[in-house]
Amino acid sequence: MSLKTISILGSTGSIGSNTVDIINKNRTKFSTYSLSSKNNVSLLSKQSFLLKPKIVAIQNKEKYKVLKNNLFGKKIKVVAGDEGVIECTNKKVDISVASIVGIAGLKPTLNSIKNSSKLCLANKECLVTAGSFFMKQIFKSKCKLLPLDSEHNAIFQCMPADKVRDPHGAGITRILLTASGGPFRESAAEDLRAVTPAQACAHPNWSMGQKISVDSATLMNKGLELIEACWLFNTTPANVQVHVHPESIIHSMVEYADGSVLAQLGSPDMRTPIANGLAWPERIEAGVAPLDLFAIGRFHFERPDLQRFPCLRLAREAAEAGGVASAVLNAANEVAVEAFLAESLPFTAIPRVLESVMECFENVEPTSLDDVKAADRLARERAAALIPGYKRG
């Protein structure tokens, strides 16, 4: 494996930090061109000392001087703002890792497509909000798209490499998407209203950021993954079935016409799918402990409870509706989750806000990214206007 150049968008988040760890373990295989972060100057500085990139960007311009001072004399170009993040994607590299959370990652990730041989995608919003435009850019380019979400990467591993966009041609009948069920899988419905942000962010199996942890607790994360799966693997919501699997060992499965079901197993450690994406079609050391099936003993599966966790239902409905429905759902969810984390919205009100926004929104087929951005902006405004009507307690 020849030395590959890498750019990491969102290097200080969970995905980015694990990517840095894998690169550090494989110094003879990877060379870092750029790193970027929204706010975390301290960690970005440490990562820069470790990997010695050519350029680093801090999206928050107010923290530019601190980063510049931290990296003084290191021969690393320091830039700031949205334009600085874009600058990190302007040079040709072998691999780009897209892990900026939210729709903020859409523009730099799209720019990375034309300048990367391989795009390792961990930003859900690129496909959820602008799937048709995003995939058109992939098709026009020579860039290979590799999913880094553990579930989508598992599906990718269970498919023939040349049939990822033609599951029917591969004899695939269903994609079986697994979900941990989150921290409230066994909680009674009446107990969910009093859930606190700290409880929602205490995931039983995975170490993740606050936003994605709350999405996991509401099952919205699985809903967004369902939408992503439809774009990544060119299928319909009807062909994607969610299975709650609390052990989080089987990361997803693919069912074939002959009755075979192929599954990808592994410890709940994001370094496995990240290493697979970075090195594909080869395999590299990821620092993950071997899977001990004797210790696990048994696997369990349950149907998701859509009464207690209606966000999954709403996501499926958005995927079926097409148009800007998924962008609207995603935008409203980001606003609602932010309000919940600020303790100004009850946990159980999150799906109520989303459903209200979706019900009053005229769904249209977007003809440009501007249409998507306009729908996103209006959905955020409507969600924000609804939130004061709900109270905690």
Stockholm file with secondary structure:
# STOCKHOLM 1.0

chainA/1-393         MSLKTISILGSTGSIGSNTVDIINKNRTKFSTYSLSSKNNVSLLSKQSFLLKPKIVAIQNKEKYKVLKNNLFGKKIKVVAGDEGVIECTNKKVDISVASIVGIAGLKPTLNSIKNSSKLCLANKECLVTAGSFFMKQIFKSKCKLLPLDSEHNAIFQCMPADKVRDPHGAGITRILLTASGGPFRESAAEDLRAVTPAQACAHPNWSMGQKISVDSATLMNKGLELIEACWLFNTTPANVQVHVHPESIIHSMVEYADGSVLAQLGSPDMRTPIANGLAWPERIEAGVAPLDLFAIGRFHFERPDLQRFPCLRLAREAAEAGGVASAVLNAANEVAVEAFLAESLPFTAIPRVLESVMECFENVEPTSLDDVKAADRLARERAAALIPGYKRG
#=GR chainA/1-393 SS CCCEEEEEESTTSHHHHHHHHHHHHTTTTEEEEEEEESSCHHHHHHHHHHHCCSEEEESSGGGHHHHHHHTTTSCCEEEEHHHHHHHTTSSCEEEEEECCCSGGGHHHHHHHHTTEEEEEECCTHHHHHHHHHHHHHHHHSSCEEEECSHHHHHHHHHSCGGGTTCTTTTTEEEEEEEECCCTTTTCCGGGGGGCCHHHHTCCSSCCCCHHHHHHHHHTHHHHHHHHHHHHHTTCCGGGEEEEECTTCCEEEEEEETTSCEEEEECCSCTHHHHHHHHHTTSCCCCCCCCCCHHHHCCCCCBCCCTTTCTHHHHHHHHHHHCTTHHHHHHHHHHHHHHHHHTTSSCTTHHHHHHHHHHHTSCCCCCSSHHHHHHHHHHHHHHHHHHGGGCCCC
#=GC SS_cons         CCCEEEEEESTTSHHHHHHHHHHHHTTTTEEEEEEEESSCHHHHHHHHHHHCCSEEEESSGGGHHHHHHHTTTSCCEEEEHHHHHHHTTSSCEEEEEECCCSGGGHHHHHHHHTTEEEEEECCTHHHHHHHHHHHHHHHHSSCEEEECSHHHHHHHHHSCGGGTTCTTTTTEEEEEEEECCCTTTTCCGGGGGGCCHHHHTCCSSCCCCHHHHHHHHHTHHHHHHHHHHHHHTTCCGGGEEEEECTTCCEEEEEEETTSCEEEEECCSCTHHHHHHHHHTTSCCCCCCCCCCHHHHCCCCCBCCCTTTCTHHHHHHHHHHHCTTHHHHHHHHHHHHHHHHHTTSSCTTHHHHHHHHHHHTSCCCCCSSHHHHHHHHHHHHHHHHHHGGGCCCC
//
